Amino acid sequence: MGGQDVATTILCRMDFVPKIRKPGQHDRVLALRSEAPDEEWIALAAAVHERHPFTRVGTFGERDQDRAAAVAEALGLPCHSPRTIAWVHDKDAMRRRLAELGVDDTPGGRVADVAELRAFLAEHGTPCVVKPVQGAGSFGVSVVRSAEEAEAAFARAARDFEVIPDAGVLVERFHEGPQFSVEAFSEDGEHEILAVTRKFSDPVGFVELGHVVPAGLSADQTDAVHAYVRRLLDALDITYGVTHTEVVLTEDGPRVIETHVRLAGDEIPYLVHDVTGVDLVDCVVRQTLGLPVLADIRKTLADPSVDRSPESIWFAVPRARGTLARIDGLEEAAARPGVVAAEALLGAGDVLGDLDSSESRAAFVRARGADAAEAVARAREAVAGLEFAVTVSGDDAAGGARDWV
């Protein structure tokens, strides 16, 4: 991963082994059953550490970050602390920590059943957000605007999603206002904000439909968001690494939705790279290897030669339900003015259904423009030109299956 003088060991769950790219480039790959306790992860890492000492522990996604933190703490190696990971992963714990330090007083908490959810609504009113305590990708998220919606919202959040832990259901006040994400990088307790990204989400399940960098905030709004996120990162004892923090800009100022100690999804790191010149993926790898990166980040952010034209991404969400046969128009979309990339997210044989998570989206287009509005318009127009051939079967299809384009 880092050259001839770097030796790497992957410690992961058994079901992740097939996903490892070029496993032969690593010195060893150690796999455990998914339900293995932390002590087993620590013992396995310690056995290797005794013969071939590690110098760093790195994680590149949310899954098993808690295990990595436990291993690093046991071996005395640099990594996020188990306490920080617990605050970041457990949205209820994060809320309690931020309230304790006076950073954010949003009411919220775990609810064990529909009755507890209704009791929260009676006390705090609506609208409220109901979602899994631990999660990502907008799985299980819904907004409750009346007590009659409580049962369906609880059932949605309590489903078994496989890709996220079953840690319970969280309810919290829903903040009205535009949503943003803040991409930052930290080193030795210093936080550099690289970009504020405007989010465009589905109003029902809050699945992201598009983003644009930069967000187009005023100077005062930008300062408020930057200061708020720095306070939040300090409160959660995040001292290094990349972070992706989602906020709502309310009439009373920024309020956090959630934060993550990982790269953003939805191609946002590529938008940030194109607009700022900073390669966040490269920064994560270099810092994991023990190299300082903050000075280089600041130098690039101040470089006048970088083309800082806004860039947007927009996602295609076909309305048809059925089995995807093909996507037409990607080459034409890629050739449109300002378009940077046009790619499929789903392929032939994938099932199209409701927009219930980020995995429901079928394709995306990234485009640049003279301003944020033009960048968004170009991406949306290119997506609108895509066509989807979908096989639909059932009683409504006379004679069996039929194709919809």
N, C-alpha and C positions, 0 to 999 in steps of 0.2 A: 504493500500500500504506500509506503513512504520511501522506498529505495532500498539499496542493498544493506544499509546499516540499520534497517528497521525490521523487527520480527513481530508478527501479529498472530494473535490467538483469538478465535471466535468462540464465545460461549453462548449457546442459544438453546431454545427448545427444539425438540426433534422435528416438529412439523415445519420449522424454519429452514432446515438443512437444504431442501430442494430449491429454496429461493436464494441461496448464496451464489453470487456471481464469481466465477473463476476461483473455486475453493482451493485449487492447487497453488495459488499465489500466497496462501497463508501457511504458517508453520504448523498449525493444528486447528482442527475444528472439533469442539467438545459439545456434545448434545445431551440434554437431560429431558426427562418427561415433563410435561407442562405443569404437573402438580407437585413437582419436587420442591421441598421447602428451601428457604434461604440458606439454611445451614449446609445443605448439600451443594448448592452453588458455591458457597464460600469454601467448603472443603476441597472441591475439585480445583478451583482457582488457586487455592493455597498450595496444593500439591505441585502444580506446575510452577508457581512462583518460587517455591523452595529450590528448584533445580535451575530455572531460567527466570530470574526476577523480572517482573513487570515494572514499568515506570509510569504508565498512565492507564486509565480506564476510560473508554469512550462509548457513547451510545448515540445512535443516529435515528432513533424513533422512540415512541412512547412505550411500546411493549417491552416489559421487563426492565424499564429504567430503575424501578425500585430494587430489583436484584443487583443491577450494576452498582447502585449506590451502596448497598449492603456489602458487596464484595470489596469495593474501594475502601470503605470505612474499616473493614476487618484487616485489610492489608496495608492500611496507612497510605493510600494512593490518592492523587487529586481526582475529584469528581464532585458532583452535586451531593449534598448530604442527604441521608434518608429522610430527615425532617423536611427539607425543601421539596423533595420529590413527593412526599405525602401531602404537603400543602397544595402543590401544583396539580396532582392527579385527583385528589378528593376535593371536589368543588365546595362541599359543605365546610371542610376544614379550611380551605382558602378563605371563604367568607368570614369564618369566625376569626381567623388571624388578622384579616384586613380591618374588621370592625374593632378588634382589640387594640390595634395601633392607630385607629382613627383615620385610616386611608379611605374606607368605603363602608357605609352603613346600610347597604342594601339588605332588607329583611329576607331571610331564607332559611331552609333547613331540610333535613331528611323527613320523609313521610313514609310510614310503614304500610299504609293502606289508604283507600279512598276516603274513609272517615277522617283520617288525620289531614288529608289534603283539603277536604271541605272545611275543617276547623281552621286551617291556615287562611283559606280564602275568606272565611267569616271575620277573622281577626284583622287581616291586612288588606282585604279588598282585591279587586281585579283591575287591570289584567295581571296575570302571573305567568311565568315560564315554568313548565314541568319538563324535566329531562333526567337521563341517567346521571347518577352521582359522578361516575367516571365515564368519559366518552369523548368521541371526536367524530368528524364527518357528518354532523347534524343527525346522527342516529337517535331516534326516539324523542325528538324535541317538538313541543307544541306550546302554543299560547292559549291560556284559559281566560276567556272574557266573561264567563258566567259560571255559576255553580253547576249548572246542568252539563257542562263540558268536562267536569272533573273525572268522571269514571273513564271516559275514552282516553283522556290525556294520561291518566295513571297507567292504564293498560298499555298504551303506546310506549311509555318510558320504561316499563317493567319487562318488556319483551326480552327474549334471549337473542342477542345480536351476534354472538360468536366472536366478532372482531373486537368487542370491548368487554371489560370485566363486568360481572353482575354484582355491583356494589350498592344497589338500592336506587331509590327515586328521590330526586331533589326538586323542591319548589322554591322559587324566589320571585321577587317583584320584577315585573317586566318594565323596562325603561323605554320610553318613547324617544325616538330620535334616530338620526342616521348612524349607521354602523361602520366601524373602521377596524383595521388591524394595524398593529404597530410592530415593525420588524426592527429588532435591536440586537446589538452584540456587546457582550460584557467581558471585561478583563481586569482582574485584580480589584473587583468591586466598582469599576467605572463602567458606565452604560452609555453607549453611543447609539442614538436613534438614526437608523439609515433611511427609513421611509414610513410614511403613514399611507395605508392603502384603503381606498373607499370600497366598501362591500355593497353588492346588490343581491338581496336574498329573496327567496320565495316567501310571501307573507304568511303562509300556513305553517310549513315545517322548517322554515329558515335555512333551507339548503341554498348554498351560494350559487347564484346564476351568473355573476360576473364580478370583476374587480378592475380598479384602475389605480395606477401609480404615476405621479403623486395624487393625493386625495383632493387637492384643490381647496384646502382650508385657508382661512385668513391667518395672518401672522399671530394674532392673539389666540385663535383656536389652536394653532400648531403649538404654541408655547404651553398652553394649558394641557394638551394631550401629552406632550413630552414630559412635563413636570410630573404629571399624574403617574405615568408609566414608570418613571424613575423611582418614585416613592413606592410603587407597588413592588418593583423588583427588589428594592432594598428590604421591604417588609417581609418578603419571602426568602430572604438571604440568598438571592441569586447573585453570585459574584463573578461568574464567567459563562461563556458560551452564547449561543444564539437563542433568542426568544421570539415567540410569536404571541402577541397579546391582543385579544379582541375587546373592543370597547364600544360603548354607545355615547354619543355626544348629546347629553340632555340639556335642558334649559339651566340646570344647576351645575353643569360641567360634566367632565368625563366620568363614566361608571363602567367598571370592568364586567365583561361577560365571562371570560376565562383566559388563562394564559398557559403557555406550553414552553418547555425547555427543549425545543427542537425547531427544525426548519418548518416554515409554513408549507401547506399543501397548495393545490390548485395552481401550480406553476408560478406562484408569487416570487420565489427566489430568482426566477428567470426575468420576471418583470423588473425586480429590483436591480438585477445585474445590468439589464439594458439601460435603465434610467439613471443609475448612480455610478456604474462602472465597477461596483464591488461584487465580487463573486463569493456569495455566502457559503456555498458548498466548499470551496477551496479554503475559506477561513476556518470552517469547522474542522476540516481535516488537519490543517496546519496547527491549530490550537490543540487538537487532540494529541498531536505529536510533541507538544511542549513548546511550540514556537510562539512568540508574541505576534499579534496581528493588529492590535488597535491603532498603532501609529500608521500602518499602511492603509487601514480603512479610512482614517481621517485625511490622509494625503490624497487618496482617490476622491473622496467626497468634495475636496476643495479644488480638484483638477479642472481648470476651465475648458480643457479640450474635450471633455466628455459630452456627448450629445444627450441632453436631459429631456428630450421630447417625451411627453407622457405616453404610457403604454397600457393597454387594456386587454383583458381576456374575457370572452363570453362563451357560455356553455350552451350546447344544443340539448334540448329536452323534448324528444318526440312525444306527441300527444297520443299516438297509437299504442295499443297494448298488444303484445304478441311476441313472436320470435324474429329478431333482426336478421334480415337476409344480406343486406349490403347498405353502404352509405355512398351516395353519389354527390359529386360536386366539391370534393376536398381539393382537388388540383386547381379547379377554377377559383375557389376561395383563396388559396395560397397565392394566386396571381393578382389578386385585387390590390389597389393602392394602399400602401401602409401596412399590409398584412405581413407579420413576421413568421407565423406558423399556423397551420391548420391540420389538426390531427384527430384521429378517431380514438375514443376511449372504450368503446364496445365493438365487438366484431360479430361476424356471422355466427348464429347460434345462441347469442346472448338474449336473454328475455327482457323485454321492455314492460315496465309496470308503472306503479305510482311513483311520484317524486318523493321518496321517503328518506333518501340519504344522498351523499355526494356520488355514490356508486351508481345512481340512477341516470346520470348524465351520459350522453352518447358520444359527444365530440366537443372540440373547442377550437376557437380561433383567437390568436393574439394579434393585435394591431397597434400601430403608433399613429399619433396625430399631432397637429400643431398645439392643441390643448387637450384637456381631459375629455371634453365633450366630443371632439372629433375622433379621438382614439376609441371611445366607447361606441360611437355611431358606426365606425368602420368595422369593428369586431362584430357588432350585432347584425349589421347588414350582410356580412359574409356568412354568418351562421344561418341567417334567414334563407340564404341561397342553397343550403344543403337539403338533400332529399333522402328519405329513408324508406327502403323496401322492407316491409314487415309482413310476416306470415301470421294471419289470424285464423284460428280454428275454433269451432264451437257451434252451438245451435243457430247463432246468427249468421253463420257462413253457409249459404246454400250450397249443397253438394260437397261439403267438406271444407278444405282450407282455401284461402284466397290471399292474394297479395294486395297490400295497400302501399301506395307510394306517396 
